Amino acid sequence: MGLFRSAEPARPTPLDGIDHLYLDLDGVVYQGPDAIPHAVESILATGLPAAYLTNNASRTDAEVAEHLSSFGLPVAPQDVVTSPQAAMLLLERHVAPGDPVMVVGGQGIVVELEARGWRVVRTAAEQPKAVVQGFHPSVGWKDLAEAAFALRAAPGETGIPWIATNTDWTIPVAGGIAPGNGTLVSAVHTAVGRLAEVAGKPETPIYDVARERFAPTAPAMIGDRLDTDILGGRRAGIRTILALTGIDRGASLIGADPSMRPDHVVQDLRDLLQPIEPLRETLERSTGDTYFEVGRAAVRRSGIDITLVRAGDRPVDTIRAACAAVWTADRPVLGLRVADELLAL
């Protein structure tokens, strides 16, 4: 009999097999002007090349790179992929060099248009050949009205192309959660009765830009929003990791549609290099109840009832156990009774 037990196989980390990080910004790397705790040192610790994919169209890639560099991250403008850059992929299908294009938004869009030789206009009277709309704090009613005027189509016609950089309903800022570009796009939609083409997450053009620029073999999308980062990553066919540092937390994750369920969930970016705590599932034959455990966390599924048996040492463990109980049920979440204490995570 040997003196030592054979070593157990090493548990995988969320980044095993990954060769490039795709990182969302708002809610993952920073919130407002400040870095999110543990984000910068964790990104550096991975040792992997990183690209920063942002739906926020209010700033240029150079401005975003400067912001990230101020935290100590080695970021150049070409490491930043913006939704206005993705919008250019869509726009070039519709307009010719030198055409006038209306901008509803800020320099993030203007710089990309001018770099490609299109002429920036701001009013419908200037007869734009297309409209590109993105978030900027300065966008007001007059800007939305001009977009509506430009997009108005004669009976039987489709009107000029309308491209939205993104349709995020909210944006995290220093003061909290604020209305995002989706609310502004919706206002124009209400006026003109048509939908915009969308360039940013969860649509694939922004991933097309990243793939062409970086040529990764196995990237991972790390984000804080299910309806943009995770859905977009899944549509792009890459690994997805939800960080519980921004918009979506326990309740939205537990009730997530299958199309928005991430491959991994991390408390914060420190978990990227930590072994994944295994999920254990146990059926109690006498009652038919099923128990789902992650670390110390335990959640029971009894018929349609999902209840907390024991909280984990960290919220992420309890959330993962609750997700397993809901996601493996034989009915959608609306047909289950999930305990309020789980939905409050």
C-alpha positions in Angstrom: 0.0 0.0 0.0 1.5 3.4 -1.1 2.2 6.1 1.4 0.4 8.7 -0.7 -2.9 8.8 -2.5 -2.7 9.3 -6.2 -3.5 12.9 -7.1 -7.0 13.6 -8.1 -7.5 15.0 -11.7 -7.3 18.7 -11.8 -10.7 20.4 -12.1 -11.1 22.6 -15.2 -11.3 26.3 -15.0 -13.7 28.4 -17.1 -10.9 29.4 -19.4 -9.5 25.9 -20.1 -8.8 25.6 -23.9 -9.5 29.4 -24.5 -6.9 31.4 -26.5 -8.5 34.9 -26.5 -10.7 36.9 -24.2 -13.6 38.9 -25.4 -14.6 41.2 -22.6 -17.6 43.4 -22.2 -16.8 46.7 -20.5 -19.7 48.3 -18.6 -20.4 46.0 -15.7 -17.5 43.7 -16.3 -14.3 45.8 -16.4 -15.6 49.1 -15.1 -18.7 50.9 -14.0 -18.6 54.6 -14.8 -15.1 55.9 -14.4 -13.9 53.3 -11.9 -12.6 49.7 -12.4 -14.8 47.0 -10.9 -13.0 45.3 -8.0 -10.6 42.5 -9.0 -11.3 43.0 -12.7 -7.9 44.4 -13.8 -5.6 42.1 -11.9 -7.7 39.1 -12.9 -7.5 40.0 -16.6 -3.8 40.4 -16.4 -3.4 37.1 -14.4 -5.0 35.1 -17.3 -2.0 35.8 -19.5 -4.3 35.7 -22.5 -4.7 38.3 -25.2 -7.8 40.4 -24.6 -10.2 42.2 -26.8 -12.8 44.6 -25.5 -16.2 44.5 -27.2 -18.5 47.3 -26.2 -22.0 48.2 -27.3 -21.6 51.7 -26.0 -21.2 54.0 -29.0 -20.6 57.2 -27.2 -16.8 57.0 -27.3 -14.1 56.2 -29.8 -11.9 53.1 -29.6 -9.0 55.4 -28.7 -10.9 57.0 -25.8 -11.9 53.6 -24.5 -8.3 52.3 -24.8 -7.1 55.4 -22.8 -9.7 54.7 -20.1 -8.6 51.1 -19.8 -4.9 51.9 -19.9 -5.5 54.2 -16.9 -6.3 51.1 -14.8 -2.9 49.5 -15.8 -4.2 47.4 -18.6 -2.0 47.2 -21.8 -4.7 48.3 -24.3 -4.3 49.9 -27.7 -7.2 51.2 -29.8 -7.1 48.2 -32.1 -7.8 46.0 -29.0 -11.2 47.7 -28.7 -14.2 46.6 -30.9 -17.0 49.1 -30.8 -20.6 48.8 -32.0 -20.0 51.8 -34.4 -17.3 49.7 -36.1 -19.7 46.9 -36.5 -22.3 49.3 -37.8 -19.9 50.2 -40.6 -20.0 46.6 -41.8 -23.8 47.0 -42.3 -23.6 50.5 -43.7 -21.2 49.6 -46.5 -23.8 47.4 -48.0 -26.1 50.3 -48.5 -24.2 53.5 -49.3 -21.5 54.7 -51.7 -18.2 56.4 -50.8 -18.8 60.1 -50.0 -22.6 59.7 -49.4 -24.1 61.8 -46.6 -25.0 59.7 -43.5 -27.1 61.1 -40.6 -25.6 60.5 -37.2 -27.8 60.3 -34.1 -25.1 60.0 -31.4 -21.5 61.1 -30.7 -17.9 60.9 -31.8 -17.9 57.1 -31.5 -19.9 57.0 -34.7 -18.6 60.2 -36.4 -14.9 59.1 -36.3 -15.7 55.7 -37.9 -17.8 57.3 -40.7 -15.2 60.0 -41.5 -12.4 57.4 -41.5 -14.3 55.6 -44.3 -15.0 58.7 -46.3 -18.7 59.2 -45.6 -20.1 62.7 -45.0 -21.6 63.2 -41.6 -24.9 65.2 -41.5 -27.4 65.9 -38.6 -30.6 66.9 -40.3 -33.2 65.3 -42.7 -32.9 68.5 -44.8 -29.4 67.4 -45.8 -30.9 64.4 -47.5 -28.9 61.6 -45.9 -28.6 58.2 -47.6 -28.8 56.4 -44.3 -29.2 56.9 -40.6 -26.8 55.5 -37.9 -28.1 55.7 -34.4 -26.1 55.1 -31.2 -26.1 56.2 -27.5 -24.7 59.5 -26.4 -25.8 61.5 -23.3 -26.3 64.5 -25.5 -29.0 62.9 -27.7 -32.3 64.7 -27.3 -35.8 65.0 -28.8 -34.6 67.1 -31.7 -32.1 64.5 -32.7 -34.7 61.7 -32.6 -37.2 63.9 -34.5 -34.7 64.5 -37.3 -34.1 60.8 -37.5 -37.8 60.1 -37.8 -38.1 62.8 -40.5 -35.2 61.3 -42.5 -36.6 57.7 -42.1 -40.1 58.6 -43.2 -40.9 56.6 -46.3 -43.4 57.4 -49.1 -46.2 54.9 -49.5 -45.0 51.7 -51.1 -41.3 52.5 -50.4 -39.0 51.1 -47.7 -37.1 54.3 -46.9 -33.4 54.8 -46.4 -31.3 52.3 -44.3 -31.5 52.7 -40.5 -28.7 51.1 -38.5 -28.6 51.0 -34.7 -25.3 50.4 -33.0 -27.1 48.5 -30.3 -30.5 48.2 -28.6 -29.4 47.8 -24.9 -32.4 48.9 -22.8 -30.1 50.0 -20.0 -26.6 51.2 -19.4 -24.7 51.0 -16.0 -23.2 54.4 -15.0 -21.6 55.8 -11.9 -25.0 56.9 -10.5 -26.7 53.6 -11.2 -28.7 52.0 -14.1 -29.8 54.5 -16.8 -31.8 54.2 -20.0 -29.7 52.9 -22.9 -29.8 53.2 -26.6 -32.6 50.7 -26.9 -35.0 53.2 -25.4 -33.9 55.9 -27.9 -34.2 53.5 -30.9 -37.6 52.5 -29.6 -38.7 56.1 -29.7 -37.8 56.5 -33.3 -39.4 53.1 -34.1 -42.6 54.3 -32.6 -42.6 57.4 -34.9 -41.7 55.6 -38.1 -43.2 52.1 -37.7 -40.1 50.2 -38.8 -37.2 48.4 -37.3 -33.5 49.2 -37.4 -30.7 46.8 -38.4 -28.6 46.2 -35.3 -24.8 45.9 -35.3 -23.9 45.3 -31.7 -24.4 42.4 -29.3 -26.4 40.2 -29.4 -26.2 40.5 -33.2 -23.2 39.0 -34.9 -21.6 41.9 -36.8 -19.5 42.9 -33.8 -18.3 39.4 -33.5 -17.5 39.3 -37.2 -15.2 42.4 -36.7 -13.5 40.7 -33.7 -13.0 37.4 -35.6 -11.5 39.2 -38.7 -9.2 41.4 -36.6 -7.9 38.9 -34.1 -8.4 35.5 -35.8 -8.8 33.5 -32.5 -9.2 29.8 -32.5 -11.2 29.5 -29.3 -12.4 32.8 -27.8 -14.6 33.3 -24.7 -17.2 36.1 -24.3 -17.2 37.4 -20.8 -20.2 39.7 -20.0 -22.7 40.8 -17.4 -25.9 40.8 -19.6 -27.7 37.7 -20.7 -29.6 39.4 -23.6 -26.5 40.9 -25.2 -23.2 39.3 -24.1 -24.4 35.8 -23.5 -27.0 35.6 -26.3 -24.5 37.2 -28.7 -21.7 34.8 -27.8 -23.9 31.8 -28.2 -25.1 33.1 -31.6 -21.4 33.5 -32.6 -20.7 29.9 -31.5 -18.2 30.7 -28.7 -17.9 30.0 -25.0 -19.9 32.3 -22.8 -19.2 33.3 -19.2 -21.5 35.5 -17.1 -19.9 37.7 -14.4 -22.2 38.6 -11.6 -20.7 42.1 -11.3 -23.2 44.1 -13.5 -26.8 44.0 -14.7 -27.9 40.3 -14.5 -27.9 38.5 -11.2 -29.6 35.5 -9.7 -33.3 36.1 -10.6 -32.6 36.8 -14.3 -30.2 33.9 -14.6 -32.4 31.4 -12.9 -35.3 32.3 -15.2 -33.1 32.7 -18.3 -34.3 31.4 -21.7 -32.2 28.5 -23.0 -30.8 30.8 -25.7 -29.3 33.0 -23.0 -27.8 30.4 -20.6 -24.0 30.8 -20.2 -21.5 28.0 -20.2 -20.1 29.3 -16.9 -21.0 31.8 -14.1 -18.4 33.6 -12.0 -18.8 35.7 -8.9 -16.2 38.1 -10.3 -13.3 37.8 -12.7 -11.1 36.2 -10.0 -13.0 33.0 -10.7 -11.8 32.8 -14.3 -8.7 30.9 -13.2 -10.2 29.0 -10.3 -11.3 25.4 -10.6 -15.0 25.1 -11.3 -16.9 23.8 -8.2 -18.6 20.6 -9.4 -22.4 20.3 -9.4 -23.9 17.3 -7.6 -27.4 16.0 -8.3 -29.0 13.5 -5.9 -32.4 11.9 -6.2 -34.1 10.9 -2.9 -36.1 7.9 -4.0 -38.4 7.9 -1.0 -39.8 11.3 -1.8 -38.9 11.8 -5.4 -37.2 15.1 -4.5 -34.0 16.0 -6.3 -31.2 17.9 -4.5 -28.7 20.1 -6.4 -25.5 21.0 -4.6 -22.6 23.3 -5.4 -20.0 23.6 -2.6 -22.1 24.0 0.6 -25.1 25.3 -1.3 -28.1 23.0 -1.6 -31.4 23.5 -3.5 -34.3 21.1 -3.6 -36.8 20.5 -6.4 -39.9 18.9 -5.1 -42.6 18.7 -7.8 -43.0 22.3 -8.9 -41.3 23.8 -5.8 -37.7 25.0 -5.9 -36.5 25.8 -2.4 -33.3 26.7 -0.6 -32.0 24.0 1.7 -28.7 25.6 2.5 -27.0 28.7 1.3 -23.5 28.4 -0.1 -20.4 30.2 1.1 -20.7 32.5 -2.0 -23.9 33.6 -3.8 -22.6 32.2 -7.1 -22.7 28.6 -5.6 -26.3 29.0 -4.5 -27.3 30.6 -7.9 -25.7 27.7 -9.8 -27.5 25.2 -7.7 -30.8 27.0 -8.3 -30.2 27.3 -12.0 -29.6 23.5 -12.2 -32.8 22.8 -10.4 -34.8 25.0 -12.7 -33.0 24.3 -16.0 -33.3 20.5 -15.7 -37.0 20.6 -14.7 -39.6 19.1 -17.1 -41.4 22.5 -17.4 -40.6 26.1 -18.0 -39.7 28.4 -15.1 -43.2 30.0 -15.2 -44.6 26.6 -14.3 -42.4 26.4 -11.2 -42.6 28.0 -7.7 -39.2 29.4 -7.0 -38.6 30.5 -3.4 -38.3 34.3 -3.0 -34.9 33.9 -1.2 -33.5 32.4 -4.4 -34.9 35.1 -6.6 -33.4 37.7 -4.3 -29.8 36.6 -5.0 
